[in-house]
Amino acid sequence: MFRGKLSPMPSVHQRFAEWALACLLALFVLWSGAKRPDHDWDVIGYVAAALHADGLRGVDLHRHTYDSVRHDVGERQFARLVDPSDPYRAAVYASPAALEQNVHFYAIRVLHVSAMRVISKLAGCSPSRALAWLNGVAGALAVFACFGLLRAFSVPVWLLPVLLWWAGVRDVAKLSTPDVLACWLALSSMLALAHQRWRLALVCASLLPLARTDAVLWSLMVAMAVVWMTSMRWQPLLAAVLSLMVCAAINHLCQNPGHLVIFNFTLIQKHPWPASQPVATDWHVYAAAYARGVMHAIGQPDFLLWPLAVLLLFAGRCMGRLHHAVVLVSLCYVLLHMLLFPLYLQRFFVAPIFLVSTLLFREAWFWLKLGTSRVPTQ
C-alpha cells in the first residue's frame, strides 16, 4: 500500500510562493472577520456574557448590551437583530430578565468570552468589536493550520483557497460564535498528530471544551487516536479525563441549563426565558427532531463527504495510519455530534470537512499522478 510522499521536495522559490499564498489568505480571513463580520443574534448573547462577567446585572446589563451592539452594527442591522416579528428576539429585547437568563447559554464558551473581554480591555474597544477581532485572528490562525496540514499530507498547496472556501473557514470567521476558535484548536491537534507531536496534540484537544463544551467529543477522539498510533497510554487517558472534568466544571460554574434544555430550546421550541423552558416528554417529539435533522443534513452539499470518508477508510490506496486516524476522528465526531444534537450546521464541522476533503484530494492526486506516469510516451 502506498504511503509515501506524493510530490518532490519543493524548491526555495516554491516554498516562498506557498508561504506568500498562505499569508495572503490569512490576511484576507483576518480582514473579513475583523472588518466585515456577519452580526447574527449571537453577538448579543456573547456581549451580554462578557458584561455579565464584568458584574453587570438586570437593567444595567440589558441597557449596556443593546447600546453597545447598536453602536457597532448600526441602526439597520440592529433593527434586524431585534426584529419585532420574531417572538423570541422581541421578548428578549423587551425583558432584562430574559436576557440575563439567556446569558448562561453563552457563558459556557469560556475561552471565547474570556478572550473577548481581554481584547476589549487591552484595546479599549467595545466587546462586540473585540469579538470581531478575536474571530478574525482565530480564522487567520486556522488558515495557517490548514496550510500546515496540506504540507504535512503532501497535498499541493495551490488547493488551499479551494479547500478553505469549501470548508467555510472565512464564513465561520465572520460569525459571532466560537466555532472558528474551536476549528483552529481542532486543526492544530491534527497538525500536531501529523508531526508526531503527541503531547501537543493532547494539549490542543484538552483545550477544546473551553471553546465549545460539545467539542469534548473531539478531545476524546484525539486521545483515542494517540492510543492507537503510539505506545502511550496514561497520557491520553489523563487528557481525556481532564477534558471531561473541564467540561463538567464549566457546566457547573456557568450554570449550564443542561443538554436536555438546550436540545428543547434549539430543536423543539425556543423559549425566551430558559429558566422555564418547556421540556418535551413525548418521544415522538424527539423522533421528529431527529428526522428533521437527518433530512436537513442529507440536503447539505457537503453531506456526500461522509460516505466518501467511509469509502476512503476501506479503499484508499495512499492511506497510512495517520490518515486513517484523521478520517476516523473526523467521521466519529460528526456522527456522535449528530446523535447527541441532530442539527447539521456547517459551522459545527469546518475542521472535519477540511480534513476529509484534503485527504480525498490527496487520494485523487495520487491516482492522477499514477495515471499520468502510465501514459506511454510517443
C-alpha positions as a LaTeX table, in Angstrom:
\begin{tabular}{lrrr}
\hline
Residue & $x$ (\AA) & $y$ (\AA) & $z$ (\AA) \\
\hline
Met1 & 0.00 & 0.00 & 0.00 \\
Phe2 & 1.36 & 3.39 & $-0.99$ \\
Arg3 & 2.17 & 5.65 & 1.95 \\
Gly4 & 4.96 & 7.84 & 0.60 \\
Lys5 & 5.08 & 11.45 & $-0.44$ \\
Leu6 & 3.03 & 12.45 & $-3.44$ \\
Ser7 & 5.30 & 15.25 & $-4.60$ \\
Pro8 & 9.04 & 16.00 & $-4.56$ \\
Met9 & 10.64 & 18.43 & $-2.11$ \\
Pro10 & 9.69 & 21.98 & $-3.20$ \\
Ser11 & 12.35 & 24.46 & $-4.20$ \\
Val12 & 13.12 & 27.63 & $-2.24$ \\
His13 & 11.09 & 29.73 & $-4.69$ \\
Gln14 & 8.17 & 27.33 & $-4.48$ \\
Arg15 & 8.22 & 27.37 & $-0.67$ \\
Phe16 & 8.28 & 31.18 & $-0.74$ \\
Ala17 & 5.28 & 31.23 & $-3.11$ \\
Glu18 & 3.41 & 28.78 & $-0.87$ \\
Trp19 & 4.04 & 30.85 & 2.25 \\
Ala20 & 3.08 & 34.03 & 0.41 \\
Leu21 & $-0.22$ & 32.42 & $-0.63$ \\
Ala22 & $-0.92$ & 31.28 & 2.95 \\
Cys23 & $-0.15$ & 34.74 & 4.35 \\
Leu24 & $-2.39$ & 36.46 & 1.82 \\
Leu25 & $-5.27$ & 34.09 & 2.58 \\
Ala26 & $-4.76$ & 34.52 & 6.33 \\
Leu27 & $-4.83$ & 38.31 & 5.96 \\
Phe28 & $-7.99$ & 38.06 & 3.87 \\
Val29 & $-9.73$ & 35.93 & 6.52 \\
Leu30 & $-8.48$ & 38.25 & 9.27 \\
Trp31 & $-9.85$ & 41.28 & 7.42 \\
Ser32 & $-13.16$ & 39.52 & 6.72 \\
Gly33 & $-13.68$ & 38.51 & 10.33 \\
Ala34 & $-12.48$ & 41.73 & 11.95 \\
Lys35 & $-13.81$ & 44.30 & 9.49 \\
Arg36 & $-16.73$ & 42.57 & 7.74 \\
Pro37 & $-18.37$ & 40.41 & 10.44 \\
Asp38 & $-21.81$ & 38.91 & 9.94 \\
His39 & $-23.56$ & 40.20 & 13.02 \\
Asp40 & $-26.02$ & 37.42 & 13.83 \\
Trp41 & $-28.12$ & 37.38 & 17.01 \\
Asp42 & $-25.35$ & 35.58 & 18.91 \\
Val43 & $-23.41$ & 38.84 & 19.13 \\
Ile44 & $-26.00$ & 39.99 & 21.68 \\
Gly45 & $-25.58$ & 36.83 & 23.72 \\
Tyr46 & $-21.79$ & 37.00 & 23.82 \\
Val47 & $-21.65$ & 40.71 & 24.58 \\
Ala48 & $-24.13$ & 40.10 & 27.40 \\
Ala49 & $-22.00$ & 37.19 & 28.68 \\
Ala50 & $-18.89$ & 39.41 & 28.72 \\
Leu51 & $-20.67$ & 42.26 & 30.53 \\
His52 & $-22.27$ & 39.77 & 32.93 \\
Ala53 & $-18.78$ & 38.50 & 33.80 \\
Asp54 & $-17.81$ & 42.13 & 34.48 \\
Gly55 & $-20.54$ & 42.31 & 37.11 \\
Leu56 & $-23.48$ & 43.92 & 35.30 \\
Arg57 & $-26.94$ & 42.57 & 36.10 \\
Gly58 & $-30.57$ & 43.23 & 35.33 \\
Val59 & $-31.48$ & 46.53 & 33.68 \\
Asp60 & $-27.85$ & 47.70 & 33.53 \\
Leu61 & $-26.79$ & 44.52 & 31.73 \\
His62 & $-29.68$ & 44.85 & 29.28 \\
Arg63 & $-29.05$ & 48.54 & 28.52 \\
His64 & $-25.27$ & 48.28 & 28.13 \\
Thr65 & $-25.55$ & 45.16 & 25.96 \\
Tyr66 & $-28.01$ & 46.57 & 23.46 \\
Asp67 & $-26.43$ & 50.04 & 23.43 \\
Ser68 & $-23.01$ & 48.53 & 22.68 \\
Val69 & $-24.33$ & 46.31 & 19.90 \\
Arg70 & $-26.40$ & 49.13 & 18.36 \\
His71 & $-23.36$ & 51.42 & 18.31 \\
Asp72 & $-21.23$ & 48.83 & 16.47 \\
Val73 & $-23.66$ & 47.30 & 14.00 \\
Gly74 & $-25.67$ & 50.39 & 13.03 \\
Glu75 & $-29.38$ & 51.04 & 13.16 \\
Arg76 & $-30.36$ & 48.95 & 10.11 \\
Gln77 & $-28.58$ & 45.81 & 11.31 \\
Phe78 & $-29.73$ & 46.40 & 14.87 \\
Ala79 & $-33.35$ & 46.53 & 13.71 \\
Arg80 & $-32.87$ & 43.08 & 12.22 \\
Leu81 & $-31.33$ & 41.73 & 15.42 \\
Val82 & $-34.34$ & 42.87 & 17.49 \\
Asp83 & $-36.90$ & 42.08 & 14.79 \\
Pro84 & $-40.33$ & 42.56 & 16.44 \\
Ser85 & $-41.83$ & 39.92 & 14.14 \\
Asp86 & $-39.61$ & 37.30 & 15.82 \\
Pro87 & $-41.29$ & 36.47 & 19.18 \\
Tyr88 & $-38.05$ & 35.27 & 20.78 \\
Arg89 & $-35.91$ & 38.27 & 19.78 \\
Ala90 & $-38.68$ & 40.73 & 20.65 \\
Ala91 & $-39.22$ & 39.16 & 24.08 \\
Val92 & $-35.51$ & 39.17 & 24.99 \\
Tyr93 & $-35.20$ & 42.78 & 23.81 \\
Ala94 & $-38.14$ & 43.78 & 25.97 \\
Ser95 & $-37.13$ & 41.90 & 29.12 \\
Pro96 & $-33.87$ & 42.32 & 31.11 \\
Ala97 & $-34.74$ & 39.11 & 32.98 \\
Ala98 & $-34.96$ & 37.15 & 29.73 \\
Leu99 & $-31.57$ & 38.42 & 28.55 \\
Glu100 & $-29.94$ & 37.53 & 31.86 \\
Gln101 & $-31.35$ & 34.02 & 31.73 \\
Asn102 & $-30.05$ & 33.58 & 28.17 \\
Val103 & $-26.52$ & 34.54 & 29.28 \\
His104 & $-25.97$ & 31.02 & 30.61 \\
Phe105 & $-26.14$ & 29.63 & 27.06 \\
Tyr106 & $-23.16$ & 31.80 & 26.13 \\
Ala107 & $-21.09$ & 31.95 & 29.32 \\
Ile108 & $-20.14$ & 28.28 & 28.87 \\
Arg109 & $-17.91$ & 29.29 & 25.91 \\
Val110 & $-15.31$ & 30.28 & 28.47 \\
Leu111 & $-12.29$ & 30.77 & 26.20 \\
His112 & $-14.33$ & 32.76 & 23.70 \\
Val113 & $-15.84$ & 35.10 & 26.28 \\
Ser114 & $-12.61$ & 35.50 & 28.28 \\
Ala115 & $-10.51$ & 36.31 & 25.20 \\
Met116 & $-13.14$ & 38.80 & 24.07 \\
Arg117 & $-13.02$ & 40.55 & 27.46 \\
Val118 & $-9.20$ & 40.68 & 27.45 \\
Ile119 & $-9.09$ & 42.17 & 23.93 \\
Ser120 & $-11.79$ & 44.68 & 24.83 \\
Lys121 & $-9.89$ & 45.90 & 27.89 \\
Leu122 & $-6.43$ & 45.94 & 26.27 \\
Ala123 & $-7.60$ & 47.66 & 23.08 \\
Gly124 & $-10.12$ & 49.91 & 24.77 \\
Cys125 & $-12.86$ & 48.86 & 22.36 \\
Ser126 & $-16.40$ & 47.58 & 22.77 \\
Pro127 & $-16.99$ & 43.87 & 23.44 \\
Ser128 & $-18.64$ & 43.36 & 20.04 \\
Arg129 & $-15.65$ & 44.96 & 18.26 \\
Ala130 & $-13.30$ & 42.77 & 20.33 \\
Leu131 & $-15.40$ & 39.76 & 19.34 \\
Ala132 & $-14.93$ & 40.52 & 15.65 \\
Trp133 & $-11.15$ & 40.88 & 16.03 \\
Leu134 & $-10.96$ & 37.68 & 18.07 \\
Asn135 & $-12.69$ & 35.64 & 15.40 \\
Gly136 & $-10.68$ & 37.29 & 12.63 \\
Val137 & $-7.40$ & 36.36 & 14.34 \\
Ala138 & $-8.62$ & 32.83 & 15.08 \\
Gly139 & $-9.63$ & 32.48 & 11.44 \\
Ala140 & $-6.17$ & 33.59 & 10.29 \\
Leu141 & $-4.57$ & 31.06 & 12.63 \\
Ala142 & $-6.89$ & 28.38 & 11.25 \\
Val143 & $-5.66$ & 29.23 & 7.74 \\
Phe144 & $-2.06$ & 28.61 & 8.80 \\
Ala145 & $-3.10$ & 25.33 & 10.44 \\
Cys146 & $-4.77$ & 24.30 & 7.16 \\
Phe147 & $-1.62$ & 25.29 & 5.28 \\
Gly148 & 0.49 & 23.16 & 7.60 \\
Leu149 & $-1.82$ & 20.19 & 7.15 \\
Leu150 & $-1.60$ & 20.39 & 3.35 \\
Arg151 & 2.18 & 20.35 & 3.58 \\
Ala152 & 2.15 & 17.53 & 6.13 \\
Phe153 & $-0.15$ & 15.43 & 3.91 \\
Ser154 & 1.85 & 16.27 & 0.74 \\
Val155 & $-1.18$ & 17.85 & $-0.91$ \\
Pro156 & $-0.49$ & 20.67 & $-3.43$ \\
Val157 & $-0.72$ & 23.98 & $-1.59$ \\
Trp158 & $-2.45$ & 25.64 & $-4.55$ \\
Leu159 & $-5.55$ & 23.77 & $-3.38$ \\
Leu160 & $-5.62$ & 25.83 & $-0.17$ \\
Pro161 & $-8.00$ & 28.57 & $-1.44$ \\
Val162 & $-10.41$ & 25.94 & $-2.76$ \\
Leu163 & $-10.40$ & 23.90 & 0.45 \\
Leu164 & $-10.76$ & 26.97 & 2.66 \\
Trp165 & $-13.76$ & 28.11 & 0.63 \\
Trp166 & $-15.32$ & 24.64 & 0.59 \\
Ala167 & $-14.86$ & 24.09 & 4.33 \\
Gly168 & $-16.16$ & 27.60 & 5.11 \\
Val169 & $-13.20$ & 28.91 & 7.13 \\
Arg170 & $-13.81$ & 32.52 & 6.09 \\
Asp171 & $-17.55$ & 32.22 & 6.65 \\
Val172 & $-17.15$ & 30.90 & 10.18 \\
Ala173 & $-14.59$ & 33.63 & 10.99 \\
Lys174 & $-17.25$ & 36.22 & 10.18 \\
Leu175 & $-19.73$ & 34.82 & 12.71 \\
Ser176 & $-20.03$ & 35.84 & 16.36 \\
Thr177 & $-19.83$ & 32.23 & 17.55 \\
Pro178 & $-16.76$ & 30.41 & 18.97 \\
Asp179 & $-16.76$ & 27.87 & 16.13 \\
Val180 & $-13.70$ & 29.34 & 14.41 \\
Leu181 & $-11.76$ & 29.20 & 17.69 \\
Ala182 & $-12.75$ & 25.55 & 18.15 \\
Cys183 & $-11.91$ & 24.90 & 14.49 \\
Trp184 & $-8.39$ & 26.28 & 14.94 \\
Leu185 & $-7.76$ & 24.13 & 18.03 \\
Ala186 & $-9.15$ & 21.02 & 16.31 \\
Leu187 & $-7.00$ & 21.57 & 13.21 \\
Ser188 & $-3.97$ & 22.27 & 15.42 \\
Ser189 & $-4.46$ & 18.95 & 17.21 \\
Met190 & $-4.42$ & 17.16 & 13.84 \\
Leu191 & $-1.36$ & 19.12 & 12.71 \\
Ala192 & 0.44 & 18.05 & 15.88 \\
Leu193 & $-0.56$ & 14.44 & 15.18 \\
Ala194 & 0.79 & 14.74 & 11.63 \\
His195 & 4.17 & 15.84 & 13.03 \\
Gln196 & 4.09 & 13.19 & 15.78 \\
Arg197 & 3.88 & 15.82 & 18.50 \\
Trp198 & 1.62 & 13.62 & 20.57 \\
Arg199 & 1.60 & 15.66 & 23.79 \\
Leu200 & 0.93 & 18.89 & 21.90 \\
Ala201 & $-1.98$ & 17.19 & 20.15 \\
Leu202 & $-3.40$ & 16.17 & 23.52 \\
Val203 & $-2.95$ & 19.69 & 24.91 \\
Cys204 & $-4.78$ & 21.26 & 21.94 \\
Ala205 & $-7.56$ & 18.70 & 22.25 \\
Ser206 & $-7.86$ & 19.23 & 26.01 \\
Leu207 & $-8.36$ & 22.98 & 25.47 \\
Leu208 & $-11.28$ & 22.43 & 23.09 \\
Pro209 & $-14.03$ & 22.23 & 25.77 \\
Leu210 & $-13.02$ & 25.75 & 26.84 \\
Ala211 & $-14.02$ & 26.96 & 23.38 \\
Arg212 & $-17.09$ & 24.76 & 22.92 \\
Thr213 & $-18.23$ & 22.24 & 25.52 \\
Asp214 & $-19.59$ & 19.89 & 22.84 \\
Ala215 & $-16.08$ & 19.77 & 21.33 \\
Val216 & $-15.14$ & 17.45 & 24.19 \\
Leu217 & $-16.13$ & 14.76 & 21.69 \\
Trp218 & $-13.15$ & 15.79 & 19.53 \\
Ser219 & $-10.92$ & 15.74 & 22.63 \\
Leu220 & $-11.89$ & 12.14 & 23.33 \\
Met221 & $-11.40$ & 11.10 & 19.69 \\
Val222 & $-7.90$ & 12.62 & 19.63 \\
Ala223 & $-6.97$ & 10.81 & 22.84 \\
Met224 & $-8.12$ & 7.52 & 21.29 \\
Ala225 & $-6.14$ & 8.28 & 18.12 \\
Val226 & $-2.95$ & 8.82 & 20.14 \\
Val227 & $-3.50$ & 5.49 & 21.91 \\
Trp228 & $-3.99$ & 3.78 & 18.53 \\
Met229 & $-0.94$ & 5.38 & 16.90 \\
Thr230 & 1.56 & 5.16 & 19.78 \\
Ser231 & 2.51 & 3.13 & 22.84 \\
Met232 & 1.33 & 5.97 & 25.09 \\
Arg233 & $-1.45$ & 5.01 & 27.47 \\
Trp234 & $-1.70$ & 7.07 & 30.62 \\
Gln235 & $-1.11$ & 10.46 & 28.94 \\
Pro236 & $-4.09$ & 10.13 & 26.52 \\
Leu237 & $-6.22$ & 8.77 & 29.36 \\
Leu238 & $-5.24$ & 11.74 & 31.54 \\
Ala239 & $-6.02$ & 14.15 & 28.68 \\
Ala240 & $-9.44$ & 12.54 & 28.15 \\
Val241 & $-10.29$ & 12.69 & 31.85 \\
Leu242 & $-9.06$ & 16.29 & 32.05 \\
Ser243 & $-11.25$ & 17.26 & 29.09 \\
Leu244 & $-14.30$ & 15.71 & 30.74 \\
Met245 & $-13.50$ & 17.42 & 34.04 \\
Val246 & $-13.07$ & 20.79 & 32.32 \\
Cys247 & $-16.40$ & 20.32 & 30.57 \\
Ala248 & $-18.14$ & 19.37 & 33.84 \\
Ala249 & $-16.57$ & 22.30 & 35.70 \\
Ile250 & $-17.66$ & 24.79 & 33.04 \\
Asn251 & $-21.21$ & 23.47 & 33.06 \\
His252 & $-21.36$ & 23.73 & 36.84 \\
Leu253 & $-19.70$ & 27.12 & 37.31 \\
Cys254 & $-21.51$ & 28.77 & 34.39 \\
Gln255 & $-24.86$ & 27.23 & 35.36 \\
Asn256 & $-25.35$ & 25.48 & 32.05 \\
Pro257 & $-29.07$ & 24.68 & 31.87 \\
Gly258 & $-28.20$ & 21.20 & 30.59 \\
His259 & $-28.25$ & 19.24 & 27.37 \\
Leu260 & $-31.96$ & 18.43 & 27.54 \\
Val261 & $-32.94$ & 22.09 & 27.96 \\
Ile262 & $-30.62$ & 23.19 & 25.15 \\
Phe263 & $-31.98$ & 20.41 & 22.93 \\
Asn264 & $-35.57$ & 21.54 & 23.52 \\
Phe265 & $-34.66$ & 25.22 & 23.23 \\
Thr266 & $-32.86$ & 24.83 & 19.90 \\
Leu267 & $-34.67$ & 21.99 & 18.16 \\
Ile268 & $-38.22$ & 21.94 & 19.52 \\
Gln269 & $-39.42$ & 25.26 & 20.97 \\
Lys270 & $-37.33$ & 28.38 & 21.60 \\
His271 & $-38.47$ & 29.95 & 24.86 \\
Pro272 & $-37.30$ & 33.49 & 25.77 \\
Trp273 & $-36.99$ & 32.56 & 29.47 \\
Pro274 & $-34.75$ & 29.45 & 29.58 \\
Ala275 & $-35.31$ & 29.01 & 33.33 \\
Ser276 & $-38.88$ & 27.98 & 32.48 \\
Gln277 & $-38.06$ & 26.27 & 29.16 \\
Pro278 & $-40.67$ & 23.57 & 28.44 \\
Val279 & $-39.10$ & 20.11 & 28.15 \\
Ala280 & $-40.97$ & 17.63 & 25.97 \\
Thr281 & $-41.85$ & 14.25 & 27.48 \\
Asp282 & $-43.33$ & 12.62 & 24.36 \\
Trp283 & $-40.72$ & 10.55 & 22.50 \\
His284 & $-42.45$ & 11.33 & 19.21 \\
Val285 & $-41.34$ & 14.95 & 19.56 \\
Tyr286 & $-37.70$ & 13.86 & 19.81 \\
Ala287 & $-38.08$ & 11.39 & 16.94 \\
Ala288 & $-39.45$ & 14.21 & 14.79 \\
Ala289 & $-36.47$ & 16.40 & 15.74 \\
Tyr290 & $-34.07$ & 13.66 & 14.68 \\
Ala291 & $-35.96$ & 13.09 & 11.45 \\
Arg292 & $-35.79$ & 16.81 & 10.62 \\
Gly293 & $-32.09$ & 16.85 & 11.46 \\
Val294 & $-31.31$ & 13.88 & 9.22 \\
Met295 & $-33.31$ & 15.25 & 6.30 \\
His296 & $-31.65$ & 18.64 & 6.64 \\
Ala297 & $-28.20$ & 17.02 & 6.79 \\
Ile298 & $-28.83$ & 14.93 & 3.68 \\
Gly299 & $-29.73$ & 18.07 & 1.76 \\
Gln300 & $-26.40$ & 19.80 & 2.52 \\
Pro301 & $-23.77$ & 19.98 & $-0.26$ \\
Asp302 & $-21.01$ & 18.57 & 1.97 \\
Phe303 & $-23.02$ & 15.60 & 3.27 \\
Leu304 & $-21.60$ & 13.41 & 0.49 \\
Leu305 & $-18.20$ & 13.74 & 2.17 \\
Trp306 & $-19.10$ & 11.30 & 4.91 \\
Pro307 & $-19.94$ & 8.24 & 2.77 \\
Leu308 & $-16.83$ & 9.09 & 0.74 \\
Ala309 & $-14.86$ & 9.15 & 4.00 \\
Val310 & $-16.05$ & 5.62 & 4.79 \\
Leu311 & $-15.01$ & 4.54 & 1.30 \\
Leu312 & $-11.62$ & 6.20 & 1.82 \\
Leu313 & $-11.08$ & 4.19 & 5.00 \\
Phe314 & $-11.58$ & 0.87 & 3.23 \\
Ala315 & $-10.44$ & 1.56 & $-0.33$ \\
Gly316 & $-7.87$ & 4.37 & $-0.09$ \\
Arg317 & $-4.63$ & 3.33 & $-1.77$ \\
Cys318 & $-2.32$ & 6.00 & $-0.29$ \\
Met319 & $-3.62$ & 5.89 & 3.28 \\
Gly320 & $-1.25$ & 5.40 & 6.19 \\
Arg321 & $-2.14$ & 5.03 & 9.85 \\
Leu322 & $-2.06$ & 8.82 & 10.34 \\
His323 & $-4.55$ & 9.38 & 7.51 \\
His324 & $-6.84$ & 6.66 & 8.81 \\
Ala325 & $-6.72$ & 8.30 & 12.26 \\
Val326 & $-7.60$ & 11.72 & 10.83 \\
Val327 & $-10.56$ & 10.34 & 8.88 \\
Leu328 & $-11.78$ & 8.28 & 11.85 \\
Val329 & $-11.60$ & 11.24 & 14.24 \\
Ser330 & $-13.48$ & 13.46 & 11.77 \\
Leu331 & $-16.11$ & 10.87 & 10.90 \\
Cys332 & $-16.76$ & 9.80 & 14.50 \\
Tyr333 & $-17.02$ & 13.41 & 15.63 \\
Val334 & $-19.67$ & 14.24 & 13.02 \\
Leu335 & $-21.60$ & 11.05 & 13.76 \\
Leu336 & $-21.55$ & 11.45 & 17.56 \\
His337 & $-22.39$ & 15.15 & 17.33 \\
Met338 & $-25.42$ & 14.37 & 15.19 \\
Leu339 & $-26.51$ & 11.56 & 17.53 \\
Leu340 & $-26.40$ & 13.89 & 20.53 \\
Phe341 & $-27.61$ & 17.03 & 18.79 \\
Pro342 & $-29.27$ & 16.43 & 15.40 \\
Leu343 & $-28.59$ & 19.83 & 13.86 \\
Tyr344 & $-26.28$ & 19.86 & 10.85 \\
Leu345 & $-24.71$ & 23.30 & 10.51 \\
Gln346 & $-21.50$ & 23.70 & 8.56 \\
Arg347 & $-20.01$ & 25.89 & 11.28 \\
Phe348 & $-20.01$ & 22.88 & 13.63 \\
Phe349 & $-17.97$ & 20.78 & 11.22 \\
Val350 & $-15.48$ & 23.08 & 9.47 \\
Ala351 & $-12.44$ & 21.13 & 10.72 \\
Pro352 & $-13.78$ & 17.67 & 9.76 \\
Ile353 & $-14.90$ & 18.98 & 6.36 \\
Phe354 & $-11.46$ & 20.41 & 5.65 \\
Leu355 & $-9.60$ & 17.30 & 6.83 \\
Val356 & $-11.69$ & 14.77 & 4.93 \\
Ser357 & $-11.75$ & 16.94 & 1.79 \\
Thr358 & $-7.96$ & 17.27 & 1.94 \\
Leu359 & $-7.45$ & 13.52 & 2.15 \\
Leu360 & $-9.94$ & 12.93 & $-0.66$ \\
Phe361 & $-7.96$ & 15.37 & $-2.81$ \\
Arg362 & $-4.81$ & 13.53 & $-1.75$ \\
Glu363 & $-6.26$ & 10.24 & $-2.97$ \\
Ala364 & $-7.41$ & 11.81 & $-6.23$ \\
Trp365 & $-3.99$ & 13.43 & $-6.71$ \\
Phe366 & $-2.33$ & 10.05 & $-6.20$ \\
Trp367 & $-4.48$ & 8.43 & $-8.89$ \\
Leu368 & $-3.90$ & 11.38 & $-11.22$ \\
Lys369 & $-0.13$ & 11.08 & $-10.80$ \\
Leu370 & $-0.32$ & 7.32 & $-11.20$ \\
Gly371 & $-2.38$ & 7.63 & $-14.39$ \\
Thr372 & $-0.01$ & 10.24 & $-15.81$ \\
Ser373 & 3.01 & 8.06 & $-15.12$ \\
Arg374 & 1.42 & 5.19 & $-17.04$ \\
Val375 & 0.75 & 7.20 & $-20.19$ \\
Pro376 & 3.16 & 5.83 & $-22.85$ \\
Thr377 & 5.49 & 8.32 & $-24.50$ \\
Gln378 & 5.20 & 8.83 & $-28.25$ \\
\hline
\end{tabular}
